[in-house]
Amino acid sequence: MGYKVAVLMGGQSFEREFSLESGKLVCQVLEEMGHEVLPLDTVSDLVDTLKSENVDVAYIALHGKHGEDGTIQSLLEFLNIPYVGCTAPVCRVTRNKSNIPHVISSHRIGESGSACWPAQMCLSVDAFKSMGAACALKSYEEHIPGYPMVVKPACGGSAMGLHKVHSFDELASGILDALSFDDEVIVGEWVNGVELGVSMIEDADGNVLVLPPVEICSSHEFFDTSDRMDSDGVEFFAPPKSEQLADPAAIEKINAAAIETFKAFGCRDLARVDMIWDGSAPKILEIDVSPGMTKRSFFPTACKAAGLTLGEVLSSLLDKAVKRS
């Protein structure tokens, strides 16, 4: 069945250009599946347009602020428009990467699990500017097991504001730059290993299908913002090519960690978990409830590796959203 689908994209976040590219591909594949597509940049007249167009369902191709923090989800719920993706309360929690340890640990309620995460600490801009935390940066060395460390915004994507810090002298400038993208900064353990994007789809019965992990091989020191904009410096492999992941037991641990993270946060429909396989365990970095949908993104790559077409997957998620309403 074809729907009239509002594809929401663009917005005002630092990730606007990524979002517009994702939205373009989503529109293309949904049109090929027979849906009537209404591409919408999320500008000031968005509500009037949504009300006048009488859309059946919305697909959120927004990244970053307003797209992944519950803002657009709350608005669609207010307008009684069904949409693909996680609910507003879930988005508010997944948006902040520092929530990962607490949310997953609480979900286990004392039981063992598959997911683990790097050691990290999170402080707000007010702690630095108003409470003097900048004078105690050496304290990070008491909590994080040595250099290099990672410095990154607590909320945000596309590796914007992310730094690999090799010494104490680099720490302050890294924090300052990260805080230009968000009001909170994470300083944590740098994990070496195989970087992976693990995408998941939830079916109509609530079963979570893990798509083949996508291994990221960057020519730079890490998978940075430039890699995400220009494919020349990075290669993706699905299934992974690393010998470390040739053992089916490793893939089993990776899949279990992804599912545990998905369920711990209460996600629905689709999500992607980014992680590092450190040689023995998957270290969770973040969960993305609005996965990129560009031709270079993990989710379309994983669908292809699983023998699925992106159009069929997105159409099934539209069906699920409409029936849910």
LUMLUMKOL-936941 format. One record per residue: residue in three letters; x negated, y negated, z of N, C-alpha, C in turn. Coordinates in pm, whole numbers, m for minus. Last residue first. Layout:
N
 code    n.X    n.Y    n.Z   ca.X   ca.Y   ca.Z    c.X    c.Y    c.Z
  ALA      X      Y      Z      X      Y      Z      X      Y      Z
...
END
This chain:
325
 code    n.X    n.Y    n.Z   ca.X   ca.Y   ca.Z    c.X    c.Y    c.Z
  SER     49   m343   1499    131   m461   1530    278   m425   1541
  ARG    m55   m106   1412    m72   m140   1553     20   m253   1593
  LYS    m13   m121   1140     66    m27   1217     60    m58   1366
  VAL   m210   m313   1078    m69   m342   1052     20   m249   1135
  ALA   m448   m179   1149   m412   m305   1214   m263   m337   1198
  LYS   m441     42    976   m443     62   1121   m399    m64   1194
  ASP   m460    m83    726   m344     m1    760   m330     13    912
  LEU   m718   m193    757   m603   m282    741   m474   m208    776
  LEU   m864     42    763   m862    m42    883   m749   m144    876
  SER   m831    129    504   m779    212    613   m772    133    744
  SER   m963    m75    369   m819    m57    349   m758     27    460
  LEU  m1227    m30    450  m1160   m152    492  m1009   m142    474
  VAL  m1270    223    324  m1285    206    469  m1208     83    517
  GLU  m1231    166     54  m1145    264    120  m1151    247    272
  GLY  m1438    m23     11  m1298    m58    m10  m1202     35     60
  LEU  m1670    123     55  m1636     15    148  m1489    m23    134
  THR  m1653    476     31  m1656    346    m35  m1611    240     65
  LEU  m1873    726    161  m1749    650    170  m1762    522     88
  GLY  m2103    868    203  m2016    908     92  m1882    839     94
  ALA  m2276    772    385  m2179    871    434  m2086    920    324
  ALA  m2410    581    242  m2485    699    283  m2392    811    331
  LYS  m2204    389    226  m2253    455    104  m2327    584    138
  CYS  m2192    313    496  m2075    373    429  m2117    450    304
  ALA  m2445    200    529  m2411    321    601  m2290    391    539
  THR  m2422    m27    367  m2526     71    339  m2493    205    405
  PRO  m2214   m169    494  m2193   m114    359  m2297     m8    322
  PHE  m2363   m211    746  m2236   m139    739  m2208    m86    598
  PHE  m2601   m360    701  m2607   m220    744  m2477   m145    718
  SER  m2627   m566    400  m2591   m538    539  m2590   m389    570
  ARG  m2662   m650    145  m2783   m609    217  m2753   m566    360
  LYS  m2418   m735     61  m2473   m618     m8  m2599   m567     61
  THR  m2251   m814    371  m2318   m851    247  m2372   m723    182
  MET  m2121   m792    611  m2065   m721    497  m2126   m770    365
  GLY  m2202   m749    956  m2224   m813    827  m2173   m727    713
  PRO  m1949   m677   1201  m2071   m642   1127  m2080   m716    995
  SER  m1837   m783   1459  m1806   m831   1325  m1928   m805   1237
  VAL  m1941   m683   1688  m1802   m648   1660  m1754   m703   1526
  ASP  m2237   m545   1780  m2183   m646   1689  m2041   m604   1649
  ILE  m2441   m513   2058  m2328   m456   1984  m2261   m569   1908
  GLU  m2797   m472   2116  m2673   m549   2111  m2565   m468   2042
  LEU  m2992   m284   2197  m3023   m427   2192  m2897   m513   2193
  ILE  m3069     16   2358  m2963    m67   2302  m3003   m215   2310
  LYS  m3292    258   2280  m3280    138   2362  m3182     42   2294
  PRO  m3290    606   2277  m3242    486   2207  m3225    370   2305
  ALA  m3597    791   2341  m3462    748   2378  m3422    625   2295
  SER  m3844    856   2238  m3778    954   2325  m3633    919   2356
  GLY  m3916    665   2061  m3988    792   2056  m3925    899   2142
  ASP  m3746    456   2073  m3881    434   2123  m3967    560   2124
  TRP  m3533    313   1857  m3570    447   1902  m3718    440   1943
  ILE  m3339     37   1925  m3475     81   1892  m3493    224   1945
  MET  m3029    m91   1786  m3109    m23   1887  m3249      4   1834
  ASP  m2704   m215   1747  m2845   m226   1709  m2930   m171   1822
  VAL  m2396    m98   1648  m2488   m108   1761  m2631   m113   1707
  ARG  m2100   m228   1516  m2236   m181   1488  m2320   m200   1614
  ALA  m1757   m137   1456  m1862   m211   1526  m1996   m155   1480
  LEU  m1401   m106   1426  m1537    m94   1373  m1632   m176   1459
  ASP  m1159    m17   1597  m1169    m33   1452  m1310    m12   1398
  ARG  m1263   m142   1918  m1169    m72   1832  m1203   m103   1685
  CYS  m1422   m124   2245  m1410   m168   2105  m1303    m89   2032
  GLY  m1493   m111   2515  m1352   m110   2476  m1329   m155   2334
  PHE  m1750    m83   2600  m1703   m220   2580  m1555   m225   2540
  ALA  m1768    195   2604  m1789    119   2728  m1734    m22   2716
  LYS  m1740    269   2337  m1632    297   2431  m1645    216   2560
  PHE  m1985    177   2228  m1856    141   2167  m1743    156   2268
  THR  m2168    317   2391  m2164    171   2392  m2030    120   2338
  GLU  m2113    582   2320  m2099    540   2459  m2087    388   2469
  ILE  m2179    575   2047  m2040    599   2088  m2018    554   2232
  ALA  m2458    531   2068  m2372    436   1996  m2227    451   2038
  ALA  m2541    758   2205  m2561    627   2265  m2473    522   2199
  ALA  m2479    956   2017  m2412    957   2148  m2425    821   2217
  ASN  m2654    888   1810  m2509    884   1789  m2433    878   1921
  ILE  m2899    934   1942  m2868    802   1886  m2717    787   1868
  LYS  m2888   1206   2000  m2899   1108   2109  m2859    969   2062
  GLU  m2878   1307   1737  m2768   1335   1830  m2770   1236   1947
  ILE  m3124   1231   1642  m3004   1171   1582  m2884   1192   1674
  ALA  m3278   1401   1802  m3295   1256   1812  m3172   1184   1757
  ALA  m3202   1652   1715  m3173   1615   1854  m3187   1465   1875
  PRO  m3302   1677   1457  m3158   1652   1476  m3122   1610   1618
  ASP  m3599   1519   1376  m3540   1615   1470  m3392   1583   1488
  ALA  m3670   1299   1237  m3646   1421   1160  m3581   1529   1246
  LEU  m3744   1069   1357  m3601   1099   1356  m3567   1221   1271
  GLN  m4013   1044   1321  m3964   1052   1459  m3818   1095   1466
  GLU  m4042   1002   1054  m4063   1138   1102  m4014   1154   1246
  SER  m3804    789    898  m3909    807    997  m3918    952   1042
  LYS  m3587    746    735  m3700    819    677  m3807    854    781
  PRO  m3232    772    801  m3366    722    829  m3475    808    768
  PRO  m3000    812    516  m3044    832    654  m3188    785    675
  ALA  m3110    495    474  m2999    567    535  m2976    696    455
  PHE  m3321    229    502  m3316    371    469  m3204    438    547
  PHE  m3418    m83    371  m3327     m7    454  m3327    138    407
  GLU  m3682   m322    379  m3619   m207    315  m3531   m137    417
  VAL  m3786   m662    326  m3733   m555    411  m3674   m444    326
  GLY  m3847   m882    171  m3938   m847    280  m3893   m731    365
  ASP  m3644   m919    m15  m3779   m886    m63  m3870   m836     48
  SER  m3394  m1002     66  m3423   m859     76  m3565   m823     35
  ASP  m3322  m1269    262  m3394  m1232    141  m3441  m1088    154
  MET  m3186  m1294    501  m3146  m1379    389  m3206  m1335    256
  ARG  m3309  m1119    666  m3165  m1106    652  m3111  m1190    537
  ASP  m3571  m1204    671  m3540  m1072    615  m3391  m1058    584
  SER  m3543  m1443    811  m3577  m1449    669  m3549  m1316    599
  THR  m3497  m1353   1073  m3390  m1421    998  m3419  m1423    849
  ASP  m3665  m1029   1105  m3633  m1166   1141  m3525  m1227   1052
  PHE  m3781   m760   1235  m3670   m789   1141  m3614   m926   1174
  PHE  m4133   m830   1285  m4005   m772   1324  m3899   m818   1224
  GLU  m4347   m897   1130  m4374   m837   1260  m4248   m776   1320
  HIS  m4255   m797    792  m4294   m894    894  m4314   m822   1028
  SER  m4154   m604    639  m4295   m637    614  m4347   m739    713
  SER  m3941   m365    799  m3972   m502    760  m4121   m519    735
  CYS  m3711   m132    786  m3856   m142    769  m3889   m279    713
  ILE  m3459     20    959  m3503   m109    906  m3655   m111    903
  GLU  m3224    277    902  m3356    238    951  m3402    111    881
  VAL  m2904    339    995  m2982    270    893  m3114    227    956
  PRO  m2731    644   1065  m2811    529   1109  m2890    470    994
  PRO  m2420    728    916  m2564    752    922  m2640    628    969
  LEU  m2147    653   1146  m2205    660   1012  m2356    683   1023
  VAL  m1938    809   1366  m2067    741   1356  m2122    761   1216
  LEU  m1608    768   1443  m1698    828   1345  m1825    745   1340
  VAL  m1401    820   1708  m1506    732   1659  m1600    811   1568
  ASN  m1047    842   1729  m1175    912   1719  m1279    820   1656
  GLY   m798    727   1725   m893    682   1826  m1026    755   1827
  ASP   m641    793   1519   m619    868   1642   m718    828   1753
  ALA   m730    643   1305   m597    613   1358   m569    683   1491
  ASP  m1085    595   1380   m971    634   1298   m839    607   1370
  GLU  m1347    362   1382  m1247    432   1464  m1128    467   1378
  ILE  m1681    367   1287  m1543    343   1245  m1452    424   1336
  MET  m2007    222   1324  m1902    315   1365  m1767    270   1314
  SER  m2362    202   1263  m2224    156   1242  m2125    265   1278
  VAL  m2661    109   1378  m2573    226   1379  m2428    179   1375
  GLY  m2974     21   1282  m2839    m31   1291  m2744     87   1277
  LEU  m3299     39   1432  m3184    102   1368  m3059     17   1384
  GLU  m3650     66   1439  m3533    m21   1455  m3418     32   1370
  VAL  m3864    262   1616  m3788    258   1491  m3663    175   1514
  GLY  m4093     75   1821  m4031    199   1774  m3960    179   1642
  ASN  m4130   m120   2115  m4183    m74   1987  m4117     58   1949
  VAL  m3969   m374   2281  m3971   m229   2260  m4025   m199   2121
  TRP  m4033   m608   2525  m4041   m582   2381  m4056   m432   2361
  GLU  m3820   m705   2787  m3924   m613   2742  m3920   m600   2589
  GLY  m3703  m1049   2786  m3701   m907   2816  m3821   m833   2761
  VAL  m3495  m1315   2842  m3636  m1278   2832  m3646  m1132   2873
  ILE  m3230  m1490   2705  m3274  m1361   2758  m3425  m1350   2737
  VAL  m3050  m1787   2778  m3163  m1721   2711  m3196  m1591   2784
  GLU  m2771  m1994   2705  m2835  m1894   2789  m2945  m1825   2709
  ASP  m2664  m2160   2520  m2683  m2215   2654  m2747  m2117   2750
  ASP  m2825  m2151   2194  m2725  m2106   2291  m2758  m2167   2427
  PHE  m3016  m2264   2033  m2910  m2187   1968  m2799  m2146   2064
  SER  m3198  m2378   2193  m3140  m2466   2091  m3027  m2397   2016
  LEU  m3297  m2173   2344  m3191  m2254   2404  m3134  m2357   2307
  ALA  m3504  m2086   2178  m3386  m2000   2196  m3269  m2080   2252
  ASP  m3687  m2297   2216  m3624  m2277   2085  m3499  m2192   2097
  LEU  m3750  m2259   2488  m3695  m2387   2442  m3625  m2371   2308
  ILE  m3863  m2003   2483  m3739  m2029   2558  m3672  m2156   2509
  GLY  m4093  m2056   2330  m3994  m1959   2285  m3860  m1979   2353
  SER  m4229  m2235   2492  m4182  m2281   2361  m4077  m2186   2304
  ALA  m4282  m2068   2717  m4201  m2189   2730  m4145  m2235   2597
  LEU  m4448  m1855   2612  m4318  m1830   2673  m4229  m1954   2675
  GLU  m4702  m1883   2527  m4597  m1889   2424  m4456  m1884   2483
  ASP  m4857  m1847   2754  m4863  m1977   2685  m4753  m1994   2581
  PHE  m4828  m1579   2816  m4755  m1678   2895  m4752  m1814   2826
  SER  m4800  m1399   2502  m4871  m1447   2620  m4785  m1548   2695
  HIS  m4639  m1322   2294  m4756  m1240   2323  m4831  m1282   2449
  VAL  m4309  m1286   2207  m4400  m1368   2286  m4518  m1282   2332
  LYS  m4109  m1307   1945  m4196  m1209   2009  m4308  m1287   2076
  HIS  m3788  m1460   1943  m3934  m1471   1938  m3998  m1350   2004
  LEU  m3496  m1590   1793  m3563  m1475   1853  m3714  m1488   1835
  GLY  m3346  m1780   1663  m3397  m1813   1796  m3469  m1700   1865
  MET  m3164  m1539   1489  m3192  m1681   1505  m3234  m1712   1648
  ALA  m3094  m1282   1424  m3228  m1304   1479  m3263  m1451   1493
  SER  m2825  m1262   1373  m2914  m1286   1259  m3056  m1322   1303
  GLY  m2666  m1423   1659  m2704  m1312   1573  m2802  m1354   1467
  GLY  m2551  m1485   1996  m2599  m1525   1864  m2642  m1403   1786
  CYS  m2634  m1525   2330  m2526  m1513   2232  m2579  m1561   2097
  ALA  m2883  m1551   2441  m2795  m1446   2492  m2680  m1420   2396
  PRO  m3166  m1595   2227  m3041  m1646   2282  m2955  m1530   2332
  LYS  m3481  m1451   2338  m3374  m1467   2240  m3252  m1530   2306
  VAL  m3794  m1305   2354  m3715  m1419   2399  m3608  m1443   2294
  VAL  m3976  m1023   2454  m3882  m1081   2359  m3810  m1196   2427
  MET  m4329   m987   2514  m4190   m995   2558  m4105  m1045   2444
  PRO  m4622   m770   2486  m4534   m881   2445  m4396   m871   2509
  TYR  m4672   m805   2845  m4653   m862   2712  m4681   m755   2607
  GLY  m4498   m651   3132  m4610   m693   3047  m4571   m753   2914
  PRO  m4216   m566   3220  m4341   m488   3223  m4443   m530   3117
  ILE  m4064   m821   3409  m4076   m760   3277  m4212   m691   3268
  HIS  m4089   m927   3664  m3971   m846   3634  m3982   m770   3501
  GLU  m4309  m1083   3686  m4283   m991   3797  m4171   m892   3764
  GLU  m4298  m1249   3472  m4401  m1145   3468  m4384  m1045   3582
  TYR  m4112  m1435   3546  m4073  m1333   3448  m4173  m1218   3448
  SER  m4250  m1609   3705  m4168  m1508   3771  m4122  m1400   3674
  LYS  m4361  m1802   3551  m4446  m1688   3586  m4368  m1575   3651
  LEU  m4174  m2003   3551  m4174  m1909   3439  m4260  m1786   3467
  ALA  m4101  m2205   3728  m4127  m2071   3781  m4128  m1966   3671
  CYS  m4022  m2439   3622  m4144  m2443   3704  m4184  m2304   3753
  ALA  m3779  m2390   3508  m3894  m2406   3418  m4026  m2406   3494
  ALA  m3595  m2403   3710  m3645  m2271   3672  m3767  m2280   3581
  GLY  m3472  m2638   3812  m3616  m2619   3822  m3672  m2485   3782
  MET  m3210  m2705   3780  m3247  m2633   3903  m3394  m2593   3909
  SER  m3158  m2830   3541  m3106  m2891   3664  m3156  m2828   3792
  LYS  m3286  m2690   3334  m3282  m2836   3332  m3245  m2897   3467
  PHE  m3271  m2414   3398  m3398  m2475   3358  m3396  m2626   3377
  ALA  m3009  m2373   3464  m3111  m2326   3556  m3246  m2390   3526
  ASP  m2882  m2468   3237  m2872  m2546   3361  m2977  m2503   3463
  VAL  m2923  m2263   3055  m2994  m2389   3034  m2990  m2476   3159
  SER  m2950  m1951   3240  m2879  m2054   3163  m2964  m2179   3148
  LEU  m3111  m1635   3198  m3091  m1759   3270  m3026  m1862   3180
  CYS  m3166  m1290   3232  m3093  m1394   3159  m3075  m1516   3250
  MET  m3398  m1025   3174  m3337  m1122   3264  m3274  m1231   3180
  GLN  m3464   m671   3123  m3442   m808   3078  m3383   m893   3190
  ALA  m3570   m363   2988  m3565   m451   3105  m3551   m595   3057
  PRO  m3364   m217   2727  m3489   m275   2778  m3466   m354   2906
  TRP  m3153     72   2787  m3176    m64   2738  m3307   m116   2794
  CYS  m2961    360   2687  m3044    287   2782  m3081    154   2717
  ALA  m2708    611   2649  m2762    480   2617  m2855    430   2727
  SER  m2606    846   2754  m2709    855   2651  m2778    721   2626
  GLY  m2552    921   3106  m2513    878   2973  m2631    884   2878
  SER  m2409   1052   3411  m2521   1027   3321  m2468    986   3184
  GLU  m2190    874   3639  m2225    987   3553  m2344    951   3465
  GLY  m2122    641   3775  m2206    740   3841  m2247    858   3756
  ILE  m1958    514   3578  m1912    542   3715  m1991    657   3776
  ARG  m1988    428   3315  m2029    564   3351  m1975    606   3488
  HIS  m1912    164   3310  m1832    261   3236  m1865    404   3280
  SER  m2121     41   3442  m1989     45   3506  m1899    148   3440
  SER  m2324     65   3248  m2340    129   3380  m2205    143   3450
  ILE  m2218    m94   3043  m2237     49   3021  m2251    122   3155
  VAL  m2208   m348   3171  m2088   m287   3112  m2105   m137   3096
  HIS  m2474   m401   3257  m2364   m395   3353  m2245   m319   3296
  PRO  m2629   m398   3014  m2657   m307   3127  m2539   m291   3221
  ILE  m2486   m598   2845  m2501   m457   2810  m2530   m368   2931
  ASN  m2478   m867   2888  m2375   m786   2953  m2397   m636   2935
  SER  m2657  m1001   2733  m2700   m970   2870  m2598   m885   2944
  LYS  m2529  m1063   2497  m2613   m943   2500  m2654   m904   2642
  ASN  m2211  m1165   2456  m2329  m1194   2537  m2410  m1066   2556
  ARG  m2004  m1051   2309  m2078  m1164   2253  m2209  m1189   2326
  THR  m1864   m868   2455  m1968   m817   2364  m2057   m930   2313
  VAL  m1683  m1042   2588  m1784   m968   2663  m1897   m920   2572
  ARG  m1521  m1150   2395  m1585  m1242   2490  m1697  m1173   2568
  CYS  m1422   m922   2270  m1519  m1007   2200  m1593  m1100   2296
  VAL  m1237   m836   2461  m1354   m754   2431  m1463   m838   2365
  PRO  m1043  m1042   2448  m1120  m1018   2571  m1246   m935   2548
  ALA   m958  m1015   2167  m1026  m1134   2217  m1103  m1108   2346
  THR  m1027   m686   2027   m942   m787   2087  m1025   m904   2139
  CYS  m1197   m597   1718  m1177   m593   1863  m1089   m707   1911
  GLY  m1032   m536   1396  m1141   m565   1488  m1100   m568   1633
  VAL   m799   m691   1184   m895   m582   1202  m1000   m626   1303
  TYR   m482   m815   1293   m615   m832   1238   m700   m708   1266
  PRO   m152   m964   1270   m241   m851   1299   m377   m871   1233
  ILE    m36  m1254   1405    m91  m1200   1281   m183  m1084   1317
  ASN     73  m1419   1603    133  m1288   1575     90  m1233   1439
  LEU    m57  m1643   1683     25  m1656   1563     95  m1526   1524
  PHE   m201  m1540   1897   m105  m1648   1922     m7  m1663   1806
  GLU   m372  m1373   1757   m274  m1314   1848   m164  m1416   1879
  LEU   m524  m1566   1625   m441  m1474   1547   m336  m1406   1633
  LEU   m648  m1685   1848   m562  m1764   1760   m470  m1674   1678
  SER   m801  m1476   1950   m694  m1535   2031   m596  m1613   1946
  GLN   m979  m1445   1733   m891  m1334   1773   m774  m1386   1856
  ILE  m1119  m1679   1732  m1030  m1653   1619   m934  m1540   1652
  THR  m1247  m1646   1994  m1172  m1766   1953  m1072  m1735   1843
  GLY  m1409  m1432   2059  m1268  m1427   2099  m1184  m1543   2051
  ASP  m1656  m1446   1945  m1645  m1481   2088  m1502  m1483   2139
  GLU  m1692  m1420   1678  m1723  m1303   1761  m1710  m1331   1910
  GLY  m1616  m1659   1563  m1581  m1533   1497  m1597  m1412   1585
  HIS  m1701  m1860   1735  m1561  m1862   1689  m1522  m1731   1621
  LYS  m2041  m1795   1659  m1943  m1872   1735  m1809  m1877   1661
  GLY  m2093  m1502   1453  m2135  m1603   1549  m2019  m1670   1619
  HIS  m1907  m1472   1150  m2016  m1429   1237  m2050  m1541   1334
  LEU  m1607  m1364    993  m1682  m1470   1061  m1791  m1408   1147
  ALA  m1429  m1205    875  m1566  m1196    825  m1652  m1309    881
  ILE  m1151  m1046    964  m1242  m1148   1017  m1383  m1121    967
  TYR   m852  m1017    793   m983   m955    813  m1081  m1065    853
  ALA   m506   m997    874   m629  m1075    856   m751   m986    872
  VAL   m188   m946    718   m295   m903    806   m418   m990    777
  ASP      5  m1073    564     40   m949    635    m62   m915    744
  VAL     82  m1427    558     m6  m1313    531     38  m1193    615
  ASN    220  m1677    498    287  m1552    539    202  m1427    508
  GLU    140  m1932    437    110  m1827    339    174  m1693    375
  SER    201  m2095    651    272  m2117    525    253  m2002    426
  LYS     28  m2002    853    174  m2000    872    249  m2012    741
  LEU   m225  m2048    741   m185  m1912    778    m34  m1901    794
  THR   m218  m2329    712   m231  m2241    595   m184  m2100    627
  ASP   m201  m2415    976    m94  m2451    881    m98  m2359    760
  VAL   m447  m2313   1071   m320  m2266   1125   m206  m2295   1029
  LEU   m646  m2456    920   m634  m2310    912   m497  m2263    958
  ASP   m729  m2715    900   m592  m2685    858   m565  m2535    852
  SER  m1000  m2721    978   m898  m2775   1068   m755  m2741   1029
  VAL  m1138  m2401    870  m1143  m2546    890  m1018  m2591    966
  THR  m1261  m2135    786  m1190  m2169    910  m1208  m2317    944
  ASP  m1176  m2049    458  m1277  m2105    545  m1204  m2156    669
  LEU  m1022  m1775    320   m999  m1896    400  m1123  m1931    481
  PRO   m884  m1600     50  m1007  m1639    119   m985  m1771    194
  LEU   m652  m1373     24   m651  m1517     46   m778  m1555    121
  VAL   m565  m1112   m194   m662  m1168   m101   m654  m1320    m98
  GLU   m373   m837   m222   m373   m979   m256   m458  m1050   m151
  HIS   m524   m520   m305   m468   m614   m209   m468   m756   m267
  GLY   m648   m332   m467   m510   m369   m496   m446   m462   m396
  MET   m914   m283   m442   m825   m183   m384   m678   m220   m400
  GLU  m1026   m512   m542  m1040   m390   m622   m950   m278   m570
  GLU   m975   m678   m326   m905   m701   m452   m912   m577   m540
  LEU  m1161   m568   m148  m1019   m557   m118   m934   m584   m242
  VAL  m1405   m632   m267  m1368   m491   m256  m1220   m475   m223
  GLN  m1394   m920   m263  m1413   m844   m387  m1363   m701   m374
  CYS  m1372   m985      8  m1267  m1024    m88  m1274   m940   m214
  VAL  m1620   m884     98  m1494   m828    148  m1379   m861     53
  LEU  m1799  m1053    m37  m1796   m910    m70  m1667   m846    m22
  LYS  m1730  m1300     84  m1724  m1284    m62  m1717  m1137   m100
  GLY  m1786  m1260    353  m1648  m1280    307  m1632  m1259    159
  SER  m2067  m1250    347  m1988  m1133    388  m1846  m1143    335
  GLU  m2121  m1513    269  m2164  m1403    183  m2088  m1275    218
  LEU  m2016  m1652    484  m1961  m1677    350  m1998  m1564    254
  SER  m2185  m1554    688  m2042  m1528    690  m1979  m1546    552
  PHE  m2433  m1661    624  m2417  m1516    627  m2269  m1479    617
  GLU  m2367  m1931    657  m2404  m1882    524  m2394  m1730    516
  ARG  m2310  m1948    940  m2210  m1980    837  m2244  m1917    701
  GLU  m2449  m1916   1174  m2446  m1804   1080  m2345  m1825    967
  PHE  m2410  m2124   1342  m2540  m2119   1275  m2542  m2011   1167
  SER  m2059  m2201   1277  m2170  m2148   1354  m2301  m2156   1275
  GLN  m1820  m2272   1161  m1914  m2379   1197  m2034  m2329   1276
  GLY  m1678  m2094    877  m1682  m2145   1013  m1792  m2247   1035
  GLY  m1691  m1824    684  m1751  m1957    693  m1765  m2002    837
  MET  m1363  m1663    690  m1509  m1669    672  m1560  m1810    693
  LEU  m1104  m1433    663  m1153  m1552    733  m1305  m1552    733
  VAL   m876  m1337    443  m1015  m1307    477  m1076  m1435    533
  ALA   m557  m1227    463   m637  m1348    486   m777  m1303    527
  VAL   m384  m1031    239   m488  m1032    341   m557  m1168    346
  LYS   m107   m863    172   m159   m998    154   m254  m1021    271
  TYR   m163   m521     71   m125   m625    167   m169   m761    116
  GLY    m54   m221    m87   m130   m344    m92    m75   m447      6
  MET    m84    120      0      0      0      0    m87   m125      0
END
